Amino acid sequence: MPRQTSPDLTIPLAQPITLTRGPRSHLVTLMDAAILIRDLEPFRQARPVWDRAAEMILIAATTRERADIAEAMRQLLVALGHENWWKVGR
């Protein structure tokens, strides 16, 4: 039976994200992203795009695999773009 590792939210994102607006201005680690999602208004948290971002952040924090961290960041950018809090090229 494989040993379960506890999530490490201190892992840095593939690259820092600077938001154009929203509740936080700069995301550097998986923890920053998780706090952003935790602090969202309930109507935003209920959106599937944020559910998926939270799921990928937890997977990345657990596996610590580069591909999972990149996917978590990609999904986070999708969610941020959905809210108009991040624009491509920033």
Helices and strands as residue ranges (DSSP letters): E 12-18, E 26-29, H 30-38, H 42-45, H 48-63, H 66-82
